[in-house]
């Protein structure tokens, strides 16, 4: 898997979950905790950590930086 994608299965899955969360965050209908839960993260803090590693900011900062998604 890693030879094909350049990522481990865990990294790939986390990246996929973060990409899916961007749509929910942009809708503004759900709290960050709800987005974390809907995307399979065990807690909002784990979601925020993974989001920060992938996107370079936390989910709240992302929402404020991109108000017109």
SULQUI-V391861 format. One line per field, one symbol per residue. ss: DSSP state (H for helix, E for strand, L for the rest). phi: phi as a letter, one per 20 degrees, with the letter a starting at -180 (. if undefined). psi: psi as a letter, one per 30 degrees, with the letter a starting at -180 (. if undefined). A space follows every 10 residues. Layout:
ss = ???
phi = ???
psi = ???
//
This chain:
ss = LHHHHLLLHH HHHHHHHHHH HHHHHHHLLL LHHHHHHHLL LLLHHHHHHH HHHHHLLLHH HHHHHLLLL
phi = .fffdncfgf ffffffffgf fgfffffmec fffffgffdn efbfffffff fffednbegf fgfffcfdf
psi = eeeefgllee eeeeeeeeee feeeeffgfk leeeeeefgg kfleeeeeee eeeefgllee eeeffifh.
//
